[in-house]
């Protein structure tokens, strides 16, 4: 007789790793970390919302923001959930197949109705099952949206948030097709002057309190709060205070609806027409990551781009508004030789010929630390060829505890590692002036700076045999130059900056240069080719890789490796 087959037991899944919790999201089992960083980067118990995000499931929300303290007041993230049922012995009750029996959370006074939990503030627990796609969850979302829309105005045709509005998006994705309310809407103040840069529309506000939490906990300027009650709640500045600090416009980014709008961007352009370009702010040495919004060659706004290694997802108002000069009508747009229009080819050849005839070591170069690392590298190569002394110009101002750096140059470290300024920036400029007075310095090349603001006088400039200047805007030094070369703003070219913490970051071209202006790296590369006979760089990638081979801090770094967040380099 053959032996009876052995009884097979259902295979039990291996327990999750000790640092993870096993849960289910819409029936899909996954292991998620027990803790995740909160808005301050401190480990906190993982919430249901974070677990759903890890599972690739969207949970709609208004008040939650990963960089702000949790408020849990919008209720949009309500989800149905269940936890393992416990027996009298405090052990899980099992189903016939050995799996834990799940007890769904219900209303105590109505046991047949599921009770949701706000996913943004509810920690997960072992064996928990979350149902973000269930019928009960959908019904909860519909109810929340219906309540939010009771008094919300139909401002979408003229609202600046249209196209980026979470209320619009969620109404389409999770709302009801029709409203049941016929009552007159509650009207609240509109177009309120909340501060020098912000307009408030109280009727659009969904009371998510993102602006209040940002102002208090991030900017450290606790001036906003909620006044009145119920349907008449509104955002206001505390009596005797003003909503005026250097980070107010971040509240416009945070606002999920159109309650807070920027005076600078208000009614200027529909957002769906904007071309978005990743870039880096050039206002100070922090190098905040930004997105440039432009259309048809005109920049309409700057917004912060998330990079936890630099600026999280914030930027100062000063940097955000530092773009209007790019569109000025008096921009330099033509090559000038002794005050008359000329061409790039003629100007560069004449300059190269004049310097070739000059004694070695009779040239001085002043380069702005607002230039890209690649442009500073090319200038240093030119200076080395001519035996020229080089320097950059320091710019300092008051910093703050959040983002603004005391170094007002975006690329001081770029000037240092390329050798434009080996030690303290500006230390060689007095020696250049003395060299002109003594006749040792006969040629002066100034890129992106005004020599008359650095101690040079018109008499000094008149003594020079050759004076070349390149800039973006008109300045008092131009009439004294034999050659004027129109340059570009960072938004009009590609390149890299190295911020004060030594992070090498690239920026991209958002708009075309004005007139016949050219990116400095293009004409400097051509100039270097005329001077040395070496081939000019065909593109930014070729130039960057050539620079990375020569500069020790950049060795091994490629243009592609920089990505959107940049890489740290040794400074």
C-alpha positions in Angstrom: 0.0 0.0 0.0 1.2 3.5 -0.8 1.6 5.9 2.0 -1.1 8.6 2.4 0.1 12.0 1.1 1.3 14.3 3.8 -0.9 17.1 4.8 0.4 20.4 3.3 0.2 23.6 5.3 -0.3 26.9 3.7 3.0 28.6 3.2 3.5 31.6 5.5 5.1 34.7 4.1 8.4 35.7 5.5 8.1 38.5 8.1 9.0 42.0 7.0 12.4 43.4 7.7 12.7 44.9 11.3 12.7 48.4 10.0 9.5 48.0 7.9 5.8 47.4 8.4 3.7 45.1 6.2 0.4 46.6 5.1 -2.0 46.4 2.2 -3.0 49.3 -0.1 -6.1 48.4 -2.1 -5.4 44.7 -1.6 -1.7 45.0 -2.7 0.7 43.9 0.0 3.9 45.9 0.5 6.5 46.6 3.2 7.0 50.3 4.0 9.5 51.9 6.3 8.4 52.3 9.9 9.5 55.9 9.9 10.0 58.6 7.3 11.4 62.2 7.6 9.0 64.9 8.6 9.1 68.5 7.5 12.2 69.1 9.6 13.9 65.9 8.4 13.4 64.1 11.7 12.2 60.5 11.6 8.5 60.2 12.4 6.0 57.2 12.1 5.1 56.7 8.5 1.5 57.9 7.8 -1.1 56.3 5.6 -0.7 59.1 3.0 3.1 58.4 2.8 2.4 54.7 2.5 0.0 55.2 -0.3 2.5 57.5 -2.1 5.1 54.7 -1.8 2.6 52.4 -3.3 2.1 54.8 -6.2 -1.5 55.6 -5.2 -2.5 59.2 -5.1 -4.4 60.5 -2.1 -5.8 64.0 -2.8 -5.0 66.6 -0.2 -4.9 70.4 0.3 -3.5 71.1 3.7 -0.7 68.5 3.7 2.7 69.5 2.4 5.9 67.5 2.9 7.9 70.6 4.0 5.3 71.9 6.5 4.0 70.7 9.9 0.9 68.5 9.5 -2.4 70.3 10.2 -5.0 67.7 9.2 -7.8 70.3 8.6 -8.9 70.0 5.0 -10.2 66.4 5.3 -9.6 65.8 1.7 -7.3 62.8 2.4 -10.0 60.8 4.3 -9.6 57.1 3.5 -11.3 54.0 4.5 -9.1 51.6 6.4 -9.1 48.5 8.6 -6.8 46.8 11.2 -6.4 43.2 12.3 -9.1 42.2 14.7 -7.9 41.2 18.2 -9.4 38.5 20.3 -9.8 38.5 24.1 -6.3 37.1 24.4 -5.0 40.1 22.4 -3.9 37.9 19.6 -5.1 38.4 16.0 -8.3 36.7 15.0 -7.6 34.5 11.9 -9.8 33.7 8.9 -10.1 30.0 7.8 -7.1 30.5 5.5 -5.0 31.7 8.3 -4.9 35.3 7.3 -5.8 38.0 9.9 -9.4 39.1 10.0 -9.6 42.8 9.3 -12.0 45.0 11.2 -12.9 48.1 9.2 -13.3 51.3 11.1 -16.9 52.3 11.3 -19.0 55.1 12.9 -19.8 54.1 16.5 -23.4 55.4 16.2 -23.9 53.9 12.7 -21.9 50.6 12.5 -22.8 50.0 8.8 -21.1 53.2 7.7 -17.3 53.2 7.2 -15.4 55.8 9.2 -12.4 57.3 7.4 -9.2 58.6 8.8 -7.2 61.6 7.6 -4.3 59.8 5.9 -1.8 62.7 6.4 -1.8 62.4 10.2 -2.7 58.7 10.9 0.3 56.4 11.4 0.3 53.0 9.8 0.4 49.8 12.0 1.3 46.2 11.3 -1.4 44.4 9.2 -3.3 47.6 8.4 -5.3 47.7 5.2 -5.9 51.0 3.4 -8.6 51.4 0.8 -7.9 54.7 -1.1 -9.9 53.4 -4.1 -13.0 52.0 -2.3 -16.5 53.3 -2.8 -16.6 54.5 0.8 -13.4 56.6 0.3 -14.8 58.0 -3.0 -18.0 59.0 -1.2 -16.0 60.8 1.6 -14.0 62.8 -1.0 -17.2 63.8 -2.8 -18.7 65.0 0.4 -15.6 67.1 1.3 -15.4 68.6 -2.2 -19.1 69.4 -2.1 -18.6 71.3 1.2 -15.6 73.2 -0.2 -17.5 74.3 -3.3 -20.6 75.5 -1.4 -19.3 79.1 -1.2 -16.5 78.9 -3.7 -16.9 81.5 -6.5 -16.9 80.7 -10.1 -13.7 82.7 -10.8 -11.9 80.1 -12.9 -12.0 82.2 -16.1 -10.1 85.1 -14.5 -8.2 83.3 -11.7 -4.4 83.1 -12.0 -4.4 79.6 -10.5 -6.5 78.2 -13.4 -4.5 75.4 -14.9 -2.6 74.7 -11.7 -5.6 74.6 -9.3 -6.0 71.6 -7.1 -9.6 72.4 -6.5 -10.2 72.3 -10.3 -8.2 69.0 -10.6 -9.9 67.3 -7.7 -13.3 68.4 -8.7 -12.9 66.7 -12.0 -11.2 63.5 -10.6 -13.1 63.1 -7.3 -16.1 65.4 -7.3 -19.8 65.0 -8.0 -21.2 65.8 -11.4 -23.9 68.2 -9.9 -24.3 70.3 -6.8 -27.2 69.8 -4.5 -26.9 73.3 -2.9 -29.2 76.1 -4.0 -28.5 78.5 -1.1 -27.0 82.0 -1.7 -23.2 81.8 -1.5 -21.5 83.6 1.4 -19.5 86.5 0.1 -16.2 87.6 1.6 -13.6 90.3 0.8 -11.9 90.1 -2.6 -8.7 91.6 -3.9 -7.4 92.3 -0.4 -4.0 94.0 -0.3 -2.4 91.5 2.1 1.1 92.9 1.7 3.4 94.7 -0.8 3.6 91.6 -3.0 0.4 89.6 -2.2 -3.3 89.9 -3.1 -5.8 87.8 -1.1 -9.2 86.6 -2.4 -11.0 85.3 0.7 -13.8 83.7 -1.2 -11.4 81.3 -2.9 -9.6 80.3 0.3 -10.2 76.6 1.4 -8.5 77.3 4.8 -5.7 74.8 4.3 -3.5 77.1 6.5 -0.4 76.3 4.4 0.4 80.1 4.3 0.1 80.4 8.0 2.3 77.4 8.8 5.0 78.5 6.2 5.1 82.1 7.6 5.3 80.9 11.2 7.5 77.7 11.0 9.6 78.3 7.9 10.0 82.0 7.5 9.9 82.7 11.2 7.6 85.7 10.7 4.4 84.8 12.5 1.9 87.4 11.3 -0.9 85.4 9.6 -4.0 83.8 11.2 -7.6 82.9 10.8 -10.3 85.4 11.9 -14.1 85.0 12.3 -16.0 81.7 12.4 -17.6 79.1 10.2 -18.3 80.1 6.7 -17.0 83.6 7.4 -13.5 82.4 8.3 -10.8 84.4 6.5 -7.0 84.8 6.5 -5.6 88.1 7.9 -2.5 89.7 9.2 -2.5 90.2 13.0 -3.4 93.8 14.0 -0.4 96.1 14.0 1.6 93.8 11.7 2.3 93.6 8.0 2.7 90.6 5.8 6.0 91.9 4.5 9.2 89.7 4.6 11.6 88.3 2.0 9.7 85.0 1.6 6.0 86.1 1.2 5.7 84.9 -2.4 6.3 81.3 -1.3 2.8 81.4 0.0 1.5 81.9 -3.6 3.3 78.6 -4.6 1.9 76.8 -1.6 -1.7 78.0 -2.0 -3.6 75.1 -3.7 -6.3 77.4 -5.0 -6.2 81.1 -6.2 -6.7 82.7 -2.8 -3.1 84.2 -2.8 -1.8 85.7 -6.0 1.4 87.6 -6.8 1.0 91.2 -7.7 3.9 90.7 -10.1 2.3 87.9 -12.1 -1.4 88.7 -11.5 -3.3 88.8 -14.8 -0.1 88.7 -16.9 -0.2 85.3 -18.6 -2.1 82.0 -18.6 0.1 79.3 -17.1 -0.6 76.8 -19.8 1.1 79.1 -22.4 4.4 79.2 -20.4 7.5 77.3 -21.4 9.2 76.0 -18.2 13.0 75.9 -18.1 15.1 74.5 -15.2 17.6 77.0 -14.0 19.5 78.3 -11.0 19.0 81.7 -9.3 21.9 84.1 -9.8 21.0 86.6 -7.1 23.3 85.2 -4.4 25.7 82.4 -3.7 23.0 80.0 -2.4 22.1 78.9 -6.0 18.4 78.2 -5.4 17.0 75.8 -8.0 14.3 77.6 -10.0 11.9 77.1 -12.9 11.7 80.0 -15.4 8.3 80.5 -17.0 8.6 82.3 -20.4 6.6 82.8 -23.5 7.7 84.1 -26.9 11.1 85.3 -25.6 9.7 87.1 -22.5 10.2 85.9 -18.9 6.9 86.1 -16.9 7.8 84.4 -13.6 10.4 82.5 -11.6 9.4 79.7 -9.2 11.4 77.6 -6.8 12.3 74.1 -7.9 12.7 71.4 -5.3 16.3 70.4 -4.3 16.7 69.3 -0.7 20.5 69.8 -0.9 20.1 73.6 -1.6 16.7 75.3 -1.1 14.2 72.6 -0.3 11.3 74.1 -2.3 11.6 77.8 -1.3 13.2 80.9 -2.7 13.4 84.5 -1.5 11.3 87.3 -3.0 14.4 89.2 -4.0 15.6 86.4 -6.1 12.2 85.6 -7.5 11.7 89.2 -8.8 15.2 89.6 -10.1 14.3 89.0 -13.8 12.7 92.2 -15.1 16.1 93.7 -16.0 16.5 90.9 -18.6 13.7 92.4 -20.7 14.9 96.0 -20.5 14.7 98.0 -23.8 18.1 99.5 -23.3 19.9 96.2 -23.3 23.3 96.1 -25.1 22.6 94.3 -28.4 25.3 95.4 -30.8 29.1 95.0 -31.1 30.7 98.5 -30.9 34.2 99.4 -32.1 35.1 102.9 -30.9 31.4 103.7 -30.7 30.4 102.4 -34.1 28.5 99.3 -34.9 30.6 96.3 -36.1 30.5 92.5 -36.3 31.7 89.8 -33.9 34.3 88.5 -36.5 35.9 91.9 -37.0 35.9 92.8 -33.3 37.4 89.5 -32.1 40.1 89.5 -34.8 41.1 93.1 -34.1 41.3 92.4 -30.4 43.3 89.2 -30.9 45.7 91.0 -33.2 46.2 93.9 -30.8 47.0 91.6 -27.9 49.3 89.5 -30.0 51.4 92.6 -30.6 51.4 93.6 -26.9 54.3 92.6 -24.6 53.6 89.4 -22.6 52.3 90.3 -19.1 51.0 93.7 -20.0 47.3 92.7 -19.8 44.9 92.6 -16.9 41.6 90.7 -16.8 38.6 91.5 -14.5 35.9 88.8 -14.6 32.5 88.9 -12.9 31.7 86.0 -10.5 28.3 86.2 -12.1 29.7 84.4 -15.1 29.4 80.7 -15.5 32.2 78.4 -14.5 32.9 77.6 -18.1 33.2 81.3 -19.0 35.6 81.9 -16.1 37.7 78.9 -17.2 38.0 80.3 -20.7 39.0 83.7 -19.4 41.7 82.1 -17.3 43.0 80.3 -20.3 43.1 83.6 -22.2 44.8 85.2 -19.3 47.4 82.5 -19.1 48.2 82.8 -22.8 48.7 86.6 -22.4 50.5 86.4 -19.1 47.7 88.5 -17.6 46.8 89.1 -14.0 43.2 88.2 -13.2 40.7 89.0 -10.5 37.0 89.0 -9.7 34.8 91.5 -7.8 33.4 90.6 -4.4 29.8 91.4 -3.6 28.5 91.1 0.0 25.3 91.8 1.8 23.3 90.8 4.8 22.3 87.1 4.8 19.6 85.4 6.8 19.0 82.1 8.5 17.0 80.5 5.7 18.4 81.0 2.2 19.9 84.4 1.5 23.7 84.2 1.4 26.0 87.1 2.4 27.9 86.4 -0.9 25.9 88.2 -3.5 27.8 86.5 -6.4 26.4 83.2 -7.7 29.8 81.8 -8.7 32.5 83.0 -6.3 33.7 79.4 -5.9 33.8 79.0 -9.7 36.1 82.0 -9.8 38.3 80.4 -7.2 38.6 76.9 -8.7 39.3 78.3 -12.2 42.1 80.5 -10.8 40.5 83.8 -11.7 40.8 84.8 -8.0 43.1 82.5 -6.1 42.7 84.0 -2.7 40.5 86.9 -1.7 38.4 88.3 -4.5 39.3 91.9 -5.4 42.8 91.8 -3.9 44.5 92.3 -7.3 42.5 95.2 -8.5 44.5 97.9 -6.7 47.7 96.3 -8.2 46.0 96.6 -11.7 45.4 100.3 -11.1 49.0 100.8 -9.9 50.2 98.9 -13.0 48.3 101.3 -15.3 49.8 104.3 -13.5 53.3 102.8 -13.8 52.8 101.8 -17.5 53.1 98.0 -16.8 49.4 97.4 -17.6 48.6 98.5 -21.1 45.5 96.4 -21.9 42.4 95.9 -19.7 39.7 93.3 -20.4 36.6 93.6 -18.2 33.7 91.0 -18.5 30.5 91.8 -16.6 31.8 94.6 -14.4 32.1 98.4 -14.4 35.7 99.5 -13.8 34.6 103.0 -12.8 33.0 101.4 -9.7 36.2 99.5 -8.8 38.6 102.4 -8.3 39.5 103.0 -11.9 39.1 106.6 -13.2 38.5 107.9 -16.7 42.2 109.0 -16.7 43.3 105.4 -16.0 41.2 104.1 -18.8 42.5 106.8 -21.2 46.1 105.6 -20.6 45.3 102.1 -21.9 46.3 101.0 -25.4 43.4 98.5 -25.4 40.3 98.5 -23.3 37.7 95.7 -24.0 34.4 95.6 -22.0 31.5 93.1 -22.2 28.3 93.6 -20.3 24.5 93.1 -20.5 23.3 96.5 -19.5 24.5 100.0 -20.2 27.1 101.3 -17.8 29.4 104.3 -17.3 32.5 102.5 -18.4 31.3 101.9 -22.0 32.2 105.3 -23.5 35.8 104.7 -22.5 36.2 101.3 -24.2 37.5 100.7 -27.7 35.5 97.5 -28.0 32.1 96.8 -26.5 30.9 93.2 -26.6 27.2 92.6 -25.7 26.8 89.6 -23.3 23.9 87.5 -22.0 21.9 87.0 -18.8 22.1 83.5 -17.3 18.5 82.9 -18.5 19.8 83.3 -22.1 22.6 80.7 -22.0 23.7 77.4 -20.6 26.4 76.8 -18.0 27.1 76.0 -14.4 27.5 77.8 -11.1 29.2 76.5 -7.9 27.3 77.7 -4.8 28.7 78.6 -1.4 28.4 75.0 -0.2 30.4 73.7 -3.2 27.5 72.3 -5.2 28.1 72.4 -9.0 24.7 73.0 -10.7 23.8 73.6 -14.3 21.3 76.0 -15.7 19.6 76.1 -19.1 18.7 78.6 -21.7 15.1 79.9 -21.3 15.0 82.8 -23.8 17.0 84.0 -26.8 19.6 86.8 -26.4 18.7 90.3 -27.4 19.9 91.7 -30.7 23.4 90.4 -31.6 24.3 89.6 -28.1 26.1 86.2 -27.6 26.7 84.0 -24.6 30.1 84.9 -23.2 31.3 81.3 -23.5 30.7 81.4 -27.2 32.7 84.5 -28.0 35.4 83.7 -25.4 35.9 80.3 -27.0 36.2 81.9 -30.4 38.6 84.5 -29.0 40.8 81.8 -27.4 40.8 79.9 -30.8 42.1 83.1 -32.6 44.7 83.6 -29.9 46.1 80.1 -29.6 45.0 78.3 -32.7 43.2 75.6 -30.8 39.7 74.5 -31.9 36.8 76.4 -30.4 34.3 74.4 -28.3 31.4 73.4 -30.5 28.9 73.2 -27.6 28.5 73.5 -23.9 29.0 69.7 -23.3 32.4 69.8 -25.1 33.5 72.8 -23.2 32.4 71.4 -19.9 34.2 68.1 -20.4 37.4 69.9 -21.4 37.2 72.0 -18.3 36.5 69.0 -16.1 39.7 67.3 -17.4 41.8 70.3 -16.4 40.3 71.3 -13.1 41.1 68.9 -10.3 37.8 69.5 -8.3 35.8 68.6 -11.4 37.6 65.5 -12.6 35.3 62.6 -13.1 32.2 64.9 -13.4 30.3 64.8 -16.7 27.6 67.1 -17.9 25.0 64.4 -17.8 26.0 63.4 -14.2 25.0 66.9 -13.0 21.3 66.0 -13.5 18.7 68.5 -12.2 20.1 68.7 -8.6 23.9 69.1 -9.3 26.7 67.4 -7.5 29.1 68.4 -4.7 32.6 69.2 -5.6 35.7 70.0 -3.5 36.3 73.7 -3.0 
